[in-house]
Amino acid sequence: MTVKIEIKGPIISNDDAWIYEWFEMDATSPRKVTQELDKANGEDVVVIINSPGGYVDDGSEIYTALKNYPGHVETQIVGLAASAASVIAMAGDKVRIAPTAQIMIHNASMWNNGDHRAMEKASEMLKVTDRAIVNAYVIKSGKSEEELLQMMAEETWMGPQQALEHKLVDEIMFMDNTIKLTASSSAAGMIPQNVIDKLRNGIGNKGNTEVISKEDFKTALAEMKNEILNELQQNLKTNEKEPTPKTAKPKQKLSKLFLSL
């Protein structure tokens, strides 16, 4: 029996997963994938990918879980595999892409603040991250690190034929492939960090310093939901009107990087 696992929406941390579930938004966390792999119990798996990317560390965790899985893994890019999602796609023993799908690879990016020393440190961290990410593409394609780093620096978008030529996929689905090789996109779909922070911290700022009950928590969430949804909607409208910057939330540490357009 073949087990299907979906990689849909942004790649997020385990800590943020419940927030996306609350808003009924597609998102993929490492825990979600590892739980599905545990259920598969060694059976062949097909990983269906349509994602704009997300956090580097969480994408790496998913990639590693798929590579370590004892059964056969096929990744299918059915829409978009951008940024961190393109790294996950490389974990397949066989990588297939729909004739209408795309892959995008690019450099890691992040928000940072501080003096010139902090900026220099951040720059070095990003360079190290790029050299870590590129390994997934090198292993799959056999291309040189130098060539792939250049493709990342140029933010390279590939349709099915280009992905096949670069050996990042094994075949194009539903087509007779003339070449058989072994081998974000916008982050507008992600909940803004200020919204997540508001949801995480807002409950505790209601004047009650004690641990709240589950019922009180749900009531407080319900009161905040409309406000947060309005803020999210406004953020999405802004992203539609203006070019999306290459951003990353630092989260709790500077090393939490975010792959996106």
Contacts in CASP RR format, 6 or more apart in sequence:
PFRMAT RR
TARGET T0000
AUTHOR 0000-0000-0000
METHOD contacts of the structure
MODEL  1
MTVKIEIKGPIISNDDAWIYEWFEMDATSPRKVTQELDKANGEDVVVIIN
SPGGYVDDGSEIYTALKNYPGHVETQIVGLAASAASVIAMAGDKVRIAPT
AQIMIHNASMWNNGDHRAMEKASEMLKVTDRAIVNAYVIKSGKSEEELLQ
MMAEETWMGPQQALEHKLVDEIMFMDNTIKLTASSSAAGMIPQNVIDKLR
NGIGNKGNTEVISKEDFKTALAEMKNEILNELQQNLKTNEKEPTPKTAKP
KQKLSKLFLSL
1 43 0 8 1.000
1 44 0 8 1.000
2 43 0 8 1.000
2 44 0 8 1.000
2 45 0 8 1.000
2 46 0 8 1.000
3 36 0 8 1.000
3 39 0 8 1.000
3 40 0 8 1.000
3 43 0 8 1.000
3 44 0 8 1.000
3 45 0 8 1.000
3 46 0 8 1.000
4 45 0 8 1.000
4 46 0 8 1.000
4 47 0 8 1.000
4 48 0 8 1.000
5 33 0 8 1.000
5 36 0 8 1.000
5 37 0 8 1.000
5 40 0 8 1.000
5 45 0 8 1.000
5 46 0 8 1.000
5 47 0 8 1.000
5 48 0 8 1.000
6 28 0 8 1.000
6 47 0 8 1.000
6 48 0 8 1.000
7 28 0 8 1.000
7 33 0 8 1.000
7 47 0 8 1.000
7 48 0 8 1.000
7 49 0 8 1.000
7 50 0 8 1.000
7 51 0 8 1.000
7 62 0 8 1.000
7 85 0 8 1.000
7 88 0 8 1.000
8 26 0 8 1.000
8 27 0 8 1.000
8 28 0 8 1.000
8 48 0 8 1.000
8 50 0 8 1.000
8 51 0 8 1.000
9 25 0 8 1.000
9 26 0 8 1.000
9 27 0 8 1.000
9 28 0 8 1.000
9 50 0 8 1.000
9 51 0 8 1.000
9 52 0 8 1.000
9 53 0 8 1.000
9 189 0 8 1.000
10 27 0 8 1.000
10 28 0 8 1.000
10 51 0 8 1.000
10 52 0 8 1.000
10 53 0 8 1.000
10 54 0 8 1.000
10 184 0 8 1.000
10 187 0 8 1.000
10 189 0 8 1.000
10 190 0 8 1.000
11 27 0 8 1.000
11 28 0 8 1.000
11 29 0 8 1.000
11 51 0 8 1.000
11 53 0 8 1.000
11 54 0 8 1.000
11 55 0 8 1.000
11 58 0 8 1.000
11 59 0 8 1.000
11 62 0 8 1.000
11 84 0 8 1.000
11 85 0 8 1.000
11 88 0 8 1.000
12 20 0 8 1.000
12 27 0 8 1.000
12 28 0 8 1.000
12 29 0 8 1.000
12 54 0 8 1.000
12 55 0 8 1.000
12 58 0 8 1.000
12 190 0 8 1.000
13 29 0 8 1.000
13 30 0 8 1.000
13 55 0 8 1.000
13 57 0 8 1.000
13 58 0 8 1.000
13 251 0 8 1.000
14 29 0 8 1.000
14 30 0 8 1.000
14 31 0 8 1.000
14 58 0 8 1.000
16 27 0 8 1.000
16 29 0 8 1.000
16 191 0 8 1.000
16 196 0 8 1.000
17 27 0 8 1.000
17 29 0 8 1.000
17 31 0 8 1.000
17 32 0 8 1.000
19 191 0 8 1.000
19 196 0 8 1.000
19 199 0 8 1.000
20 26 0 8 1.000
20 27 0 8 1.000
20 191 0 8 1.000
21 27 0 8 1.000
22 221 0 8 1.000
22 225 0 8 1.000
23 191 0 8 1.000
23 228 0 8 1.000
23 229 0 8 1.000
23 232 0 8 1.000
25 189 0 8 1.000
25 191 0 8 1.000
27 190 0 8 1.000
28 51 0 8 1.000
28 62 0 8 1.000
29 58 0 8 1.000
30 58 0 8 1.000
30 59 0 8 1.000
30 61 0 8 1.000
30 62 0 8 1.000
30 65 0 8 1.000
33 62 0 8 1.000
33 65 0 8 1.000
33 66 0 8 1.000
34 65 0 8 1.000
36 45 0 8 1.000
37 45 0 8 1.000
37 65 0 8 1.000
37 66 0 8 1.000
37 69 0 8 1.000
40 69 0 8 1.000
40 71 0 8 1.000
42 69 0 8 1.000
42 70 0 8 1.000
42 71 0 8 1.000
43 71 0 8 1.000
44 71 0 8 1.000
44 72 0 8 1.000
44 73 0 8 1.000
44 74 0 8 1.000
45 69 0 8 1.000
45 71 0 8 1.000
45 72 0 8 1.000
45 73 0 8 1.000
45 74 0 8 1.000
46 74 0 8 1.000
46 75 0 8 1.000
46 76 0 8 1.000
47 66 0 8 1.000
47 73 0 8 1.000
47 74 0 8 1.000
47 75 0 8 1.000
47 76 0 8 1.000
47 88 0 8 1.000
47 91 0 8 1.000
47 92 0 8 1.000
48 76 0 8 1.000
48 78 0 8 1.000
49 75 0 8 1.000
49 76 0 8 1.000
49 77 0 8 1.000
49 78 0 8 1.000
49 79 0 8 1.000
49 81 0 8 1.000
49 85 0 8 1.000
49 88 0 8 1.000
49 89 0 8 1.000
50 77 0 8 1.000
50 78 0 8 1.000
50 79 0 8 1.000
50 80 0 8 1.000
50 81 0 8 1.000
51 80 0 8 1.000
51 81 0 8 1.000
51 82 0 8 1.000
51 84 0 8 1.000
51 85 0 8 1.000
51 88 0 8 1.000
52 80 0 8 1.000
52 82 0 8 1.000
52 83 0 8 1.000
52 85 0 8 1.000
52 184 0 8 1.000
52 185 0 8 1.000
52 186 0 8 1.000
52 187 0 8 1.000
52 189 0 8 1.000
52 260 0 8 1.000
52 261 0 8 1.000
53 59 0 8 1.000
53 82 0 8 1.000
53 83 0 8 1.000
53 84 0 8 1.000
53 85 0 8 1.000
53 86 0 8 1.000
53 184 0 8 1.000
53 185 0 8 1.000
53 187 0 8 1.000
53 259 0 8 1.000
53 260 0 8 1.000
54 83 0 8 1.000
54 84 0 8 1.000
54 85 0 8 1.000
54 184 0 8 1.000
54 187 0 8 1.000
54 190 0 8 1.000
54 258 0 8 1.000
54 259 0 8 1.000
54 260 0 8 1.000
55 84 0 8 1.000
55 248 0 8 1.000
55 256 0 8 1.000
55 257 0 8 1.000
55 258 0 8 1.000
55 259 0 8 1.000
56 84 0 8 1.000
56 108 0 8 1.000
56 129 0 8 1.000
56 132 0 8 1.000
56 133 0 8 1.000
56 256 0 8 1.000
56 257 0 8 1.000
56 258 0 8 1.000
56 259 0 8 1.000
57 255 0 8 1.000
57 256 0 8 1.000
57 257 0 8 1.000
58 84 0 8 1.000
59 84 0 8 1.000
59 85 0 8 1.000
59 87 0 8 1.000
59 88 0 8 1.000
60 87 0 8 1.000
60 132 0 8 1.000
62 88 0 8 1.000
62 91 0 8 1.000
63 87 0 8 1.000
63 88 0 8 1.000
63 90 0 8 1.000
63 91 0 8 1.000
63 136 0 8 1.000
64 91 0 8 1.000
66 73 0 8 1.000
66 75 0 8 1.000
66 88 0 8 1.000
66 91 0 8 1.000
66 92 0 8 1.000
67 73 0 8 1.000
67 91 0 8 1.000
67 92 0 8 1.000
72 93 0 8 1.000
72 94 0 8 1.000
73 91 0 8 1.000
73 92 0 8 1.000
73 93 0 8 1.000
73 94 0 8 1.000
74 92 0 8 1.000
74 93 0 8 1.000
74 94 0 8 1.000
74 95 0 8 1.000
74 96 0 8 1.000
75 88 0 8 1.000
75 89 0 8 1.000
75 90 0 8 1.000
75 91 0 8 1.000
75 92 0 8 1.000
75 94 0 8 1.000
75 95 0 8 1.000
75 96 0 8 1.000
76 96 0 8 1.000
76 97 0 8 1.000
76 98 0 8 1.000
76 173 0 8 1.000
77 89 0 8 1.000
77 95 0 8 1.000
77 96 0 8 1.000
77 97 0 8 1.000
77 98 0 8 1.000
77 101 0 8 1.000
77 102 0 8 1.000
77 103 0 8 1.000
77 163 0 8 1.000
77 169 0 8 1.000
78 98 0 8 1.000
78 101 0 8 1.000
79 98 0 8 1.000
79 100 0 8 1.000
79 101 0 8 1.000
79 102 0 8 1.000
80 101 0 8 1.000
80 102 0 8 1.000
80 103 0 8 1.000
80 104 0 8 1.000
80 185 0 8 1.000
81 88 0 8 1.000
81 89 0 8 1.000
81 97 0 8 1.000
81 101 0 8 1.000
81 102 0 8 1.000
81 103 0 8 1.000
81 104 0 8 1.000
82 102 0 8 1.000
82 103 0 8 1.000
82 104 0 8 1.000
82 184 0 8 1.000
82 185 0 8 1.000
82 260 0 8 1.000
82 261 0 8 1.000
83 104 0 8 1.000
83 105 0 8 1.000
83 106 0 8 1.000
83 184 0 8 1.000
83 185 0 8 1.000
83 259 0 8 1.000
83 260 0 8 1.000
83 261 0 8 1.000
84 184 0 8 1.000
84 259 0 8 1.000
85 184 0 8 1.000
86 103 0 8 1.000
86 104 0 8 1.000
86 105 0 8 1.000
86 137 0 8 1.000
86 168 0 8 1.000
87 133 0 8 1.000
87 136 0 8 1.000
87 137 0 8 1.000
89 95 0 8 1.000
89 103 0 8 1.000
89 168 0 8 1.000
89 169 0 8 1.000
90 136 0 8 1.000
90 137 0 8 1.000
90 139 0 8 1.000
90 140 0 8 1.000
90 168 0 8 1.000
91 136 0 8 1.000
94 170 0 8 1.000
94 171 0 8 1.000
95 140 0 8 1.000
95 168 0 8 1.000
95 169 0 8 1.000
95 170 0 8 1.000
95 183 0 8 1.000
96 169 0 8 1.000
96 170 0 8 1.000
96 171 0 8 1.000
96 172 0 8 1.000
96 173 0 8 1.000
97 103 0 8 1.000
97 159 0 8 1.000
97 160 0 8 1.000
97 163 0 8 1.000
97 164 0 8 1.000
97 169 0 8 1.000
97 171 0 8 1.000
97 172 0 8 1.000
97 173 0 8 1.000
98 160 0 8 1.000
98 172 0 8 1.000
98 173 0 8 1.000
98 174 0 8 1.000
99 160 0 8 1.000
99 172 0 8 1.000
99 173 0 8 1.000
99 174 0 8 1.000
99 175 0 8 1.000
100 160 0 8 1.000
101 159 0 8 1.000
101 160 0 8 1.000
102 157 0 8 1.000
102 158 0 8 1.000
102 159 0 8 1.000
103 157 0 8 1.000
103 158 0 8 1.000
103 159 0 8 1.000
103 163 0 8 1.000
103 168 0 8 1.000
103 169 0 8 1.000
104 155 0 8 1.000
104 156 0 8 1.000
104 157 0 8 1.000
104 158 0 8 1.000
104 184 0 8 1.000
104 185 0 8 1.000
104 261 0 8 1.000
105 137 0 8 1.000
105 148 0 8 1.000
105 151 0 8 1.000
105 152 0 8 1.000
105 155 0 8 1.000
105 156 0 8 1.000
105 158 0 8 1.000
106 152 0 8 1.000
106 153 0 8 1.000
106 155 0 8 1.000
106 156 0 8 1.000
106 246 0 8 1.000
106 259 0 8 1.000
106 261 0 8 1.000
107 126 0 8 1.000
107 130 0 8 1.000
107 152 0 8 1.000
107 153 0 8 1.000
107 155 0 8 1.000
107 246 0 8 1.000
108 126 0 8 1.000
108 129 0 8 1.000
108 130 0 8 1.000
108 133 0 8 1.000
108 248 0 8 1.000
108 257 0 8 1.000
108 258 0 8 1.000
108 259 0 8 1.000
109 126 0 8 1.000
109 246 0 8 1.000
109 247 0 8 1.000
109 248 0 8 1.000
109 257 0 8 1.000
109 258 0 8 1.000
109 259 0 8 1.000
109 260 0 8 1.000
110 122 0 8 1.000
110 125 0 8 1.000
110 126 0 8 1.000
110 247 0 8 1.000
110 248 0 8 1.000
110 249 0 8 1.000
110 250 0 8 1.000
110 254 0 8 1.000
110 256 0 8 1.000
110 257 0 8 1.000
110 258 0 8 1.000
111 247 0 8 1.000
111 248 0 8 1.000
111 249 0 8 1.000
111 250 0 8 1.000
112 118 0 8 1.000
112 119 0 8 1.000
112 122 0 8 1.000
112 250 0 8 1.000
112 254 0 8 1.000
121 254 0 8 1.000
122 254 0 8 1.000
125 254 0 8 1.000
125 255 0 8 1.000
125 257 0 8 1.000
126 257 0 8 1.000
129 257 0 8 1.000
130 149 0 8 1.000
130 152 0 8 1.000
131 145 0 8 1.000
131 149 0 8 1.000
133 152 0 8 1.000
133 259 0 8 1.000
134 145 0 8 1.000
134 148 0 8 1.000
134 149 0 8 1.000
134 152 0 8 1.000
135 145 0 8 1.000
137 143 0 8 1.000
137 148 0 8 1.000
137 168 0 8 1.000
138 144 0 8 1.000
138 145 0 8 1.000
138 148 0 8 1.000
140 167 0 8 1.000
140 168 0 8 1.000
140 183 0 8 1.000
141 148 0 8 1.000
141 166 0 8 1.000
141 167 0 8 1.000
141 168 0 8 1.000
141 183 0 8 1.000
142 167 0 8 1.000
142 183 0 8 1.000
143 166 0 8 1.000
143 167 0 8 1.000
151 166 0 8 1.000
155 261 0 8 1.000
158 166 0 8 1.000
158 168 0 8 1.000
160 169 0 8 1.000
160 172 0 8 1.000
160 175 0 8 1.000
161 172 0 8 1.000
163 169 0 8 1.000
164 171 0 8 1.000
164 172 0 8 1.000
164 177 0 8 1.000
164 179 0 8 1.000
164 181 0 8 1.000
165 179 0 8 1.000
165 181 0 8 1.000
167 181 0 8 1.000
167 182 0 8 1.000
167 183 0 8 1.000
168 183 0 8 1.000
169 181 0 8 1.000
169 183 0 8 1.000
170 180 0 8 1.000
170 181 0 8 1.000
170 182 0 8 1.000
170 183 0 8 1.000
171 177 0 8 1.000
171 180 0 8 1.000
184 259 0 8 1.000
184 260 0 8 1.000
184 261 0 8 1.000
185 260 0 8 1.000
185 261 0 8 1.000
186 239 0 8 1.000
186 244 0 8 1.000
186 260 0 8 1.000
186 261 0 8 1.000
187 244 0 8 1.000
187 247 0 8 1.000
187 258 0 8 1.000
187 260 0 8 1.000
187 261 0 8 1.000
188 235 0 8 1.000
188 236 0 8 1.000
188 239 0 8 1.000
188 240 0 8 1.000
188 244 0 8 1.000
189 236 0 8 1.000
190 260 0 8 1.000
191 232 0 8 1.000
192 231 0 8 1.000
192 232 0 8 1.000
192 235 0 8 1.000
193 249 0 8 1.000
193 251 0 8 1.000
194 231 0 8 1.000
195 228 0 8 1.000
195 231 0 8 1.000
195 232 0 8 1.000
195 235 0 8 1.000
198 224 0 8 1.000
198 228 0 8 1.000
199 221 0 8 1.000
199 224 0 8 1.000
199 228 0 8 1.000
202 220 0 8 1.000
202 224 0 8 1.000
203 212 0 8 1.000
203 217 0 8 1.000
203 220 0 8 1.000
203 221 0 8 1.000
203 224 0 8 1.000
204 212 0 8 1.000
206 220 0 8 1.000
212 220 0 8 1.000
244 260 0 8 1.000
244 261 0 8 1.000
246 260 0 8 1.000
246 261 0 8 1.000
247 258 0 8 1.000
247 260 0 8 1.000
248 256 0 8 1.000
248 257 0 8 1.000
248 258 0 8 1.000
248 259 0 8 1.000
248 260 0 8 1.000
249 256 0 8 1.000
249 258 0 8 1.000
250 256 0 8 1.000
END
